[in-house]
Amino acid sequence: MQVHSSDLDPEQLRRLLADQVARDQARGVRRYFLVRIGAVAAAIWLFSWPIPLLPHTVLWALAAAVVFAYALMSPPQTRRATRHTPRTPPR
């Protein structure tokens, strides 16, 4: 919202600014609670799965983490030149 202070009397400008501040604060409080409610709902949904499914999910997540860590930590492999591949000098 754009308002020139010369267009309004001081009392009207004060009320307009107070309304804007109140709207911004209400939006901030609403966002705060919605984020918290969303996090709690996600946690409840995650932990409300059947008990046999949770170890299976954890096992696959652990396996994926191990494979990902191995791929990140392994040194890069260079291709060896074959008999028919011309060698390129290092740069």
C-alpha positions as CSV (number, residue, x, y, z in Angstrom):
1,M,0.0,0.0,0.0
2,Q,1.4,3.4,-0.9
3,V,0.1,6.5,0.7
4,H,1.6,10.0,0.6
5,S,1.6,11.6,4.1
6,S,0.4,14.9,2.6
7,D,-2.8,13.2,1.3
8,L,-4.1,12.3,4.8
9,D,-4.5,14.2,8.0
10,P,-2.1,12.9,10.8
11,E,-4.9,11.1,12.8
12,Q,-6.0,9.2,9.7
13,L,-2.4,8.4,8.8
14,R,-1.8,7.0,12.3
15,R,-4.9,4.8,12.1
16,L,-3.8,3.5,8.7
17,L,-0.3,2.7,9.9
18,A,-1.7,1.0,13.1
19,D,-4.1,-1.1,10.9
20,Q,-1.2,-2.2,8.7
21,V,1.0,-3.1,11.7
22,A,-1.9,-5.1,13.2
23,R,-2.4,-7.0,10.0
24,D,1.3,-7.8,9.8
25,Q,1.4,-9.0,13.4
26,A,-1.7,-11.1,12.9
27,R,-0.1,-12.6,9.8
28,G,3.1,-13.4,11.7
29,V,1.2,-15.0,14.6
30,R,-0.9,-17.1,12.1
31,R,2.2,-18.2,10.3
32,Y,3.9,-19.2,13.6
33,F,1.0,-21.4,14.7
34,L,0.4,-22.9,11.3
35,V,4.0,-24.0,11.0
36,R,3.9,-25.5,14.5
37,I,0.6,-27.3,13.8
38,G,2.0,-28.6,10.5
39,A,5.2,-29.9,12.2
40,V,3.2,-31.6,14.9
41,A,0.8,-33.1,12.3
42,A,3.7,-34.4,10.3
43,A,5.3,-36.0,13.4
44,I,2.0,-37.6,14.4
45,W,1.5,-38.9,10.9
46,L,5.1,-40.3,10.8
47,F,4.9,-42.0,14.2
48,S,1.3,-43.3,13.7
49,W,2.4,-45.8,11.0
50,P,2.1,-49.5,11.9
51,I,4.9,-50.7,14.1
52,P,6.2,-53.3,11.6
53,L,6.5,-50.7,8.9
54,L,8.8,-48.4,10.9
55,P,11.8,-50.7,11.2
56,H,11.5,-51.6,7.5
57,T,11.6,-47.9,6.6
58,V,14.5,-47.2,8.9
59,L,16.4,-50.1,7.4
60,W,15.9,-48.8,3.8
61,A,16.8,-45.2,4.9
62,L,20.0,-46.5,6.6
63,A,21.0,-48.5,3.6
64,A,20.4,-45.5,1.3
65,A,22.5,-43.3,3.6
66,V,25.4,-45.9,3.6
67,V,25.4,-46.1,-0.2
68,F,25.2,-42.3,-0.5
69,A,28.1,-41.9,1.9
70,Y,30.2,-44.5,0.1
71,A,29.5,-42.8,-3.2
72,L,30.6,-39.4,-1.8
73,M,33.7,-40.7,-0.1
74,S,35.1,-43.0,-2.8
75,P,37.8,-41.5,-5.0
76,P,36.9,-40.7,-8.6
77,Q,37.7,-43.5,-11.0
78,T,39.7,-42.8,-14.1
79,R,39.2,-44.8,-17.2
80,R,42.3,-46.7,-18.3
81,A,43.4,-46.3,-21.9
82,T,42.8,-49.4,-24.0
83,R,45.0,-50.5,-26.9
84,H,42.8,-48.8,-29.5
85,T,42.2,-45.6,-27.6
86,P,44.7,-42.8,-28.4
87,R,46.3,-41.3,-25.3
88,T,45.6,-37.7,-24.6
89,P,48.4,-35.7,-22.9
90,P,47.6,-34.3,-19.5
91,R,46.6,-30.7,-19.5
